[in-house]
Amino acid sequence: MLASSKTQRVDLRISAAAKQMIQAAAQAQDKTVSEFLLDSGLASAAETLADRRLFILDDTRWAEFQTALDAPLRARPRLARLMKTGQ
């Protein structure tokens, strides 16, 4: 868990069917609905963020990636002009 002090609240509106499914899933894991939603939400958030920070490449793709990183910069006059003028 990220913080030991619970001071924030999240409210959401869901359908009756969605609520029943969440309640059933929480009960199946012997958790309260709040515990279930928090655990599920944090797991999903961690996975979403990890997908944006971590990627795995095979040896061939890793070598290609390193080559691209090591390649000399290409001149981009239009981009340089845009960065100078903001237009």
Secondary structure as a PSIPRED ss2 file (coil, helix, strand):
# PSIPRED VFORMAT (PSIPRED V4.0)

   1 M C   1.000  0.000  0.000
   2 L C   1.000  0.000  0.000
   3 A C   1.000  0.000  0.000
   4 S C   1.000  0.000  0.000
   5 S C   1.000  0.000  0.000
   6 K C   1.000  0.000  0.000
   7 T C   1.000  0.000  0.000
   8 Q C   1.000  0.000  0.000
   9 R C   1.000  0.000  0.000
  10 V C   1.000  0.000  0.000
  11 D C   1.000  0.000  0.000
  12 L C   1.000  0.000  0.000
  13 R C   1.000  0.000  0.000
  14 I C   1.000  0.000  0.000
  15 S C   1.000  0.000  0.000
  16 A H   0.000  1.000  0.000
  17 A H   0.000  1.000  0.000
  18 A H   0.000  1.000  0.000
  19 K H   0.000  1.000  0.000
  20 Q H   0.000  1.000  0.000
  21 M H   0.000  1.000  0.000
  22 I H   0.000  1.000  0.000
  23 Q H   0.000  1.000  0.000
  24 A H   0.000  1.000  0.000
  25 A H   0.000  1.000  0.000
  26 A H   0.000  1.000  0.000
  27 Q H   0.000  1.000  0.000
  28 A H   0.000  1.000  0.000
  29 Q C   1.000  0.000  0.000
  30 D C   1.000  0.000  0.000
  31 K C   1.000  0.000  0.000
  32 T C   1.000  0.000  0.000
  33 V H   0.000  1.000  0.000
  34 S H   0.000  1.000  0.000
  35 E H   0.000  1.000  0.000
  36 F H   0.000  1.000  0.000
  37 L H   0.000  1.000  0.000
  38 L H   0.000  1.000  0.000
  39 D H   0.000  1.000  0.000
  40 S H   0.000  1.000  0.000
  41 G H   0.000  1.000  0.000
  42 L H   0.000  1.000  0.000
  43 A H   0.000  1.000  0.000
  44 S H   0.000  1.000  0.000
  45 A H   0.000  1.000  0.000
  46 A H   0.000  1.000  0.000
  47 E H   0.000  1.000  0.000
  48 T H   0.000  1.000  0.000
  49 L H   0.000  1.000  0.000
  50 A H   0.000  1.000  0.000
  51 D H   0.000  1.000  0.000
  52 R H   0.000  1.000  0.000
  53 R H   0.000  1.000  0.000
  54 L C   1.000  0.000  0.000
  55 F C   1.000  0.000  0.000
  56 I C   1.000  0.000  0.000
  57 L C   1.000  0.000  0.000
  58 D C   1.000  0.000  0.000
  59 D H   0.000  1.000  0.000
  60 T H   0.000  1.000  0.000
  61 R H   0.000  1.000  0.000
  62 W H   0.000  1.000  0.000
  63 A H   0.000  1.000  0.000
  64 E H   0.000  1.000  0.000
  65 F H   0.000  1.000  0.000
  66 Q H   0.000  1.000  0.000
  67 T H   0.000  1.000  0.000
  68 A H   0.000  1.000  0.000
  69 L H   0.000  1.000  0.000
  70 D H   0.000  1.000  0.000
  71 A C   1.000  0.000  0.000
  72 P C   1.000  0.000  0.000
  73 L C   1.000  0.000  0.000
  74 R C   1.000  0.000  0.000
  75 A C   1.000  0.000  0.000
  76 R C   1.000  0.000  0.000
  77 P H   0.000  1.000  0.000
  78 R H   0.000  1.000  0.000
  79 L H   0.000  1.000  0.000
  80 A H   0.000  1.000  0.000
  81 R H   0.000  1.000  0.000
  82 L H   0.000  1.000  0.000
  83 M H   0.000  1.000  0.000
  84 K H   0.000  1.000  0.000
  85 T H   0.000  1.000  0.000
  86 G C   1.000  0.000  0.000
  87 Q C   1.000  0.000  0.000
